[in-house]
Amino acid sequence: MIPGNAVSADTMVGMRPELPPIALSIVIATIKPWPEVRRCLDSLHSQARAMGAEIIVADGHGKALPDDVADWYPDVIWLKKAGGSVFHLRGLAMARARGEIVAVTEDHCEVTPGWCERMITAHKEHPNAAAIGGAVENGATERLIDWANFFLVFGPFTLPLASGEAKRISLQANISYKRRVIPRAASQLGMMEMLFNQQLRERGEKLVADDRLVVCHIQSWGFFGTFAAHFHNGRAIAGFRLQTIKWPERILRLGGCFILAPVLLWRTVWPICIRRRLLGRALTSVHLLALLVCCHAAGEFAGYLRGPGKSPRWLS
């Protein structure tokens, strides 16, 4: 029995409901049980309802929300896909969303007050932008390993963020797309925003950064779990790329893994050096960053050699 406003994702693949479009849909994928997503929903739900936006929680665990979810969060749409990775879940939910703008955040993030309204305003101000990314701030500040984890993923997208057209914008913690660019059917592996953004740029689409859109990212994998997560992330990225590249590029990328670690370290640290605000934290955690980029590079090597394996399911 699927309670209340929960639906199985199995019948939704590749489909959008025949309902009138709305201004904004917000997608949250999770593979963890309640109350992991509660902090995110508590920061988001009231402002989303005030703006007439829909929230779609795509649940790969099956118990991401309480059974009486309609009492906790009226109108939240609950998609269940047992065993789905967060990438697959996001792909399903984004394909199902009916907003003219489809925003994405994560179950371990808190959005700032007015985030929904600013999201709609930003897209009105940039009607030709395919995607708009905001700023991401770190909410896991007690341990150096958590700072290193944060910097590797979101270091280039911390405040102060230069607003305007950009080559790189923030990823699944704080990003939104025009509905027109969202694939109508999820790929086999799902949605990986980093690679999707690259595809948009290659198609000549415009990406925009906006510093008014801010979320707080609160995630701690633990010491060894953080290294494992970045290995799996690297392998998942390689697995996604294998869907579109041929053997010559695959071999080149295998070789490139041997210089990938220093390249990633530079791309992470240099934007922080320019901004200077978090430079002290970055320098004190740089030894951990160096180890994490090596784990990531090893993961990509394994992915190009053997495919993604179960790595996409490991990530949250």
PARO-27955 format. One line per 10 residues: their letters; for each residue x negated, y, z negated of C-alpha. Coordinates in nm, 4 decimals. Each point is the difference from the previous one (the first is absolute). Layout:
a> X/Y/Z  ...
% end
This chain:
mipgnavsad> 0.0000/0.0000/0.0000  -0.1411/0.3402/0.1010  0.1244/0.2642/-0.2418  0.1569/0.3369/0.0773  -0.1942/0.1999/0.2531  -0.2649/-0.2664/0.0618  -0.0257/-0.1637/0.3407  -0.2193/-0.2687/0.1447  -0.2537/0.1345/0.2452  0.0228/-0.3154/0.2114
tmvgmrpelp> 0.2965/0.1331/0.1962  -0.1411/0.3509/0.0329  -0.3155/-0.0608/0.2033  -0.0158/0.2327/0.2984  0.3364/0.1592/-0.0817  0.1213/0.3396/-0.1206  0.3499/0.0198/-0.1445  0.2681/0.1568/0.2170  0.0454/0.2940/-0.2367  -0.0436/0.3734/0.0587
pialsiviat> -0.3606/0.1176/-0.0398  -0.0975/0.1988/-0.3077  -0.2810/0.2468/-0.0615  -0.2344/-0.2188/-0.2058  -0.0659/-0.3629/-0.0868  -0.2600/-0.1006/-0.2603  -0.1583/-0.3450/0.0172  -0.1658/-0.1726/-0.2960  -0.1450/-0.3512/0.0368  -0.0775/-0.2085/-0.3063
ikpwpevrrc> -0.1031/-0.3555/-0.0783  0.0178/0.0413/-0.3779  0.2920/-0.0543/-0.2374  0.1942/0.2661/-0.1822  -0.0964/0.2413/-0.1539  -0.3043/0.0598/0.2255  0.1991/0.2214/0.2364  0.1856/0.1837/-0.2768  -0.2483/0.2861/-0.0378  0.0201/0.0745/0.3724
ldslhsqara> 0.3795/-0.0151/0.0115  0.0387/0.2143/-0.3109  -0.2067/0.2745/0.1642  0.1857/-0.0300/0.3292  0.3607/-0.1028/-0.0456  0.1674/0.3214/-0.1160  -0.1643/0.2227/0.2576  0.0701/-0.2507/0.2786  0.3708/-0.0091/-0.0881  0.0103/0.3801/-0.0135
mgaeiivadg> -0.1352/0.0137/0.3555  0.2269/-0.2773/0.1310  -0.2996/-0.2242/0.0647  0.0030/-0.3783/-0.0128  -0.2528/-0.2051/-0.1967  -0.0849/-0.3491/0.1245  -0.1854/-0.2324/-0.2354  -0.1427/-0.2938/0.1946  -0.0578/-0.2804/-0.2466  -0.2311/-0.2927/0.0645
hgkalpddva> 0.0297/-0.1340/-0.3537  0.3761/-0.0250/-0.0337  0.0246/0.1715/-0.3379  -0.1441/0.3432/0.0787  0.3241/0.1626/-0.1197  0.2456/-0.0957/-0.2744  0.3144/-0.1802/0.1111  0.2058/0.2974/-0.1162  -0.2034/0.2290/0.2246  0.3120/0.1947/0.0994
dwypdviwlk> 0.0331/0.1139/-0.3611  -0.3645/0.0991/-0.0231  -0.0424/0.1522/0.3447  0.3230/0.0544/0.1941  -0.0324/-0.0320/0.3772  -0.3490/-0.1529/0.0005  -0.0192/-0.2629/0.2763  -0.1698/-0.3210/-0.1096  -0.1480/-0.2180/0.2742  -0.1260/-0.3407/-0.1070
kaggsvfhlr> -0.2554/-0.1989/0.1974  -0.1498/-0.2711/-0.2167  -0.3754/-0.0325/0.0425  -0.0329/0.2990/0.2310  -0.3182/0.2075/-0.0155  0.0318/0.3728/-0.0664  -0.0893/0.0577/0.3663  0.2766/-0.2294/0.1218  0.2456/0.1493/-0.2480  -0.0759/0.3557/0.1107
glamararge> 0.0419/-0.0980/0.3625  0.3418/-0.1519/-0.0706  0.1192/0.2944/-0.2077  -0.1255/0.2632/0.2440  0.1738/-0.1748/0.2883  0.3221/-0.0050/-0.2035  -0.0183/0.3646/-0.1157  0.2476/0.2436/0.1538  -0.1668/0.3277/-0.0984  -0.1199/0.2413/0.2669
ivavtedhce> -0.3079/0.0102/-0.2249  -0.1322/-0.3260/-0.1472  -0.2227/0.0571/-0.3019  -0.2140/-0.2606/-0.1741  -0.1388/-0.0166/-0.3508  -0.1160/-0.2813/-0.2281  0.1514/-0.1680/-0.3029  -0.2848/0.1252/-0.2218  0.0330/0.3659/0.1022  0.1897/0.2922/-0.1489
vtpgwcermi> 0.1197/0.2726/0.2356  0.0008/0.3606/-0.1160  0.3225/0.2008/-0.0495  0.1344/0.1333/0.3294  -0.1897/-0.2585/0.2064  0.3055/-0.1009/0.2045  0.1012/0.3573/0.0767  -0.3551/0.0946/0.0958  -0.0217/-0.3070/0.2242  0.3049/0.1114/0.1972
tahkehpnaa> -0.1284/0.3588/0.0147  -0.3409/-0.1119/0.1257  0.1538/-0.1949/0.2875  0.2211/0.2959/0.0927  -0.3095/0.2187/0.0111  -0.1822/-0.2559/0.2168  0.2647/-0.1395/0.2353  -0.2628/-0.1486/0.2310  -0.1921/-0.1799/-0.2737  0.0345/-0.3768/0.0141
aiggavenga> -0.1257/-0.0394/-0.3568  -0.0640/0.2238/-0.2987  -0.2239/-0.1019/-0.2896  -0.0294/0.1681/-0.3367  -0.2489/0.0032/-0.2856  -0.0638/-0.2868/-0.2424  -0.1252/0.0526/-0.3543  -0.1413/-0.2641/-0.2335  0.2072/-0.1032/-0.3002  -0.2297/-0.2842/-0.1147
terlidwanf> -0.2764/0.2042/-0.1571  -0.1326/-0.1956/-0.2972  -0.2499/-0.2320/0.1731  -0.2653/0.0616/0.2624  0.1065/-0.3060/0.1987  0.3462/0.1524/0.0417  -0.1524/0.3263/0.1202  -0.2128/-0.1930/0.2499  0.3070/-0.1887/0.1222  0.1890/0.3272/0.0412
flvfgpftlp> -0.2831/0.1813/0.1790  -0.0514/-0.2772/0.2538  0.3629/0.0099/0.1109  0.1085/0.3587/-0.0670  -0.3157/0.2069/-0.0477  0.0485/0.1959/0.3252  0.3600/0.0874/-0.0944  -0.0363/0.1567/-0.3444  0.0766/0.3626/-0.0751  -0.0981/0.2519/0.1246
lasgeakris> 0.1247/-0.1339/0.3325  -0.0333/0.2007/0.3198  0.3496/0.0272/0.1462  0.0557/-0.0182/0.3736  -0.0726/-0.2340/0.2883  -0.2489/-0.2687/-0.1031  -0.1722/-0.3085/0.1364  0.0522/-0.1902/-0.3263  0.2913/0.0297/-0.2403  0.0917/-0.1833/-0.3183
lqanisykrr> 0.1313/-0.3514/0.0274  0.2721/-0.2087/-0.1634  0.0035/0.1873/-0.3312  0.1204/0.3247/0.1578  0.0871/0.0052/0.3676  0.3062/0.0513/0.2183  0.0855/-0.0570/0.3650  0.2510/0.1265/0.2487  0.2502/-0.2753/0.0598  -0.0721/0.0113/0.3747
vipraasqlg> -0.3490/-0.1503/-0.0491  0.1000/-0.2803/-0.2398  -0.0092/-0.3420/0.1710  0.3491/-0.1434/0.0262  -0.1298/-0.3436/-0.0936  -0.2720/-0.0866/-0.2468  -0.3099/-0.1751/0.1326  -0.0929/-0.3439/-0.1260  -0.2203/0.1435/-0.2752  0.2000/0.3169/-0.0600
mmemlfnqql> -0.1019/0.3652/-0.0330  -0.3518/0.1180/-0.0815  0.0128/0.3804/0.0010  -0.3735/0.0508/0.0599  0.0087/-0.1863/0.3310  0.3441/0.1330/0.0930  -0.1253/0.3577/-0.0431  -0.2929/-0.0779/0.2294  0.2407/-0.1353/0.2602  0.2085/0.3175/-0.0215
rergeklvad> -0.3061/0.2172/0.0588  -0.1031/-0.2147/0.2971  0.3465/0.0611/0.1454  -0.0521/0.3743/-0.0323  0.2291/0.0433/-0.3006  -0.0613/0.2713/-0.2582  -0.0928/-0.0747/-0.3615  0.0372/0.2714/-0.2657  -0.1242/0.0356/-0.3577  0.2066/0.1970/-0.2521
drlvvchiqs> -0.1311/0.0833/-0.3477  0.3504/0.0693/-0.1359  0.0732/-0.3730/0.0030  -0.1687/-0.1527/-0.3040  0.0230/-0.3412/-0.1650  -0.1847/-0.1474/-0.2968  -0.1541/-0.3424/0.0658  -0.0146/-0.2165/-0.3140  -0.1695/-0.3343/0.0631  -0.2478/-0.2142/-0.1880
wgffgtfaah> -0.1047/-0.3412/0.1284  -0.2497/-0.0628/-0.2801  -0.3730/-0.0279/0.0634  -0.0257/-0.3217/0.2015  0.3493/0.0381/0.1431  -0.1041/0.3269/0.1634  -0.2846/-0.1668/0.1888  0.2323/-0.2810/0.1091  0.2605/0.2519/0.1160  -0.2442/0.1809/0.2266
fhngraiagf> -0.1229/-0.3271/0.1489  0.3592/-0.0958/0.0778  0.0724/0.3477/0.1360  -0.2925/-0.0268/0.2386  0.1093/-0.3448/0.1153  0.3584/0.1197/0.0452  -0.1152/0.2952/0.2138  -0.2000/-0.2335/0.2227  0.2983/-0.2331/0.0269  0.2236/0.2848/0.1148
rlqtikwper> -0.2551/0.1068/0.2594  -0.0207/-0.3526/0.1370  0.3589/0.0406/0.1223  -0.1129/0.2529/0.2628  -0.3717/-0.0503/0.0727  -0.1720/-0.2500/0.2292  -0.3084/-0.2109/-0.0585  -0.2645/0.2533/0.1152  0.1254/0.2603/-0.2488  0.0389/-0.2662/-0.2666
ilrlggcfil> -0.3677/-0.0913/0.0360  -0.1028/0.3660/-0.0093  0.1977/0.0547/-0.3163  -0.1553/-0.3068/-0.1597  -0.3411/0.1522/0.0631  0.1193/0.3395/-0.1180  0.0831/-0.1436/-0.3405  -0.3729/0.0051/-0.0809  -0.0042/0.3813/0.0105  0.3580/0.0515/-0.1159
apvllwrtvw> -0.0790/0.0389/-0.3714  -0.2179/0.3144/0.0280  0.2400/0.1498/0.2543  0.2938/-0.0501/-0.2362  -0.1967/0.1386/-0.2925  -0.0854/0.3142/0.1973  0.3573/0.0468/0.1223  0.1209/-0.0300/-0.3580  -0.2503/0.2222/-0.1784  -0.0505/0.2789/0.2528
picirrrllg> 0.3559/0.1455/-0.0202  -0.0295/-0.0035/-0.3795  -0.3311/0.1839/0.0214  0.1590/0.2686/0.2163  0.2902/0.0517/-0.2408  -0.2269/-0.0253/-0.3086  0.2946/-0.0245/-0.2408  -0.0520/-0.3716/-0.0740  -0.3681/-0.0178/0.0911  -0.1115/-0.0806/-0.3544
raltsvhlla> 0.2333/-0.2976/-0.0221  -0.1092/-0.1201/0.3430  -0.3684/0.0165/-0.0895  0.0465/-0.1877/-0.3264  0.1896/-0.2774/0.1788  -0.2102/-0.0095/0.3198  -0.1773/-0.3226/-0.1023  0.3398/-0.1728/-0.0212  0.1083/0.1593/0.3269  -0.3106/-0.1441/0.1648
llvcchaage> 0.0926/-0.3484/-0.1190  0.3638/0.0402/0.1040  -0.0868/0.1000/0.3573  -0.2201/-0.3106/0.0212  0.2981/-0.2123/-0.1091  0.2163/0.1730/0.2602  -0.2571/-0.0623/0.2744  -0.0261/-0.3670/-0.1012  0.3781/-0.0230/0.0196  0.0093/0.1459/0.3500
fagylrgpgk> -0.2739/-0.2429/0.1092  0.2027/-0.2933/-0.1339  0.3106/0.1356/0.1723  -0.1603/0.0337/0.3427  -0.1536/-0.3441/-0.0408  0.2975/-0.1930/-0.1389  0.3055/0.2265/0.0150  0.1936/0.1613/-0.2862  0.0707/-0.3194/-0.1913  0.2153/0.0753/-0.3056
sprwls> -0.1661/0.3352/-0.0672  0.3013/0.2173/0.0982  0.2102/-0.1750/-0.2659  -0.2612/0.0679/-0.2659  0.0297/0.3770/0.0266  0.2588/0.2171/-0.1713
% end
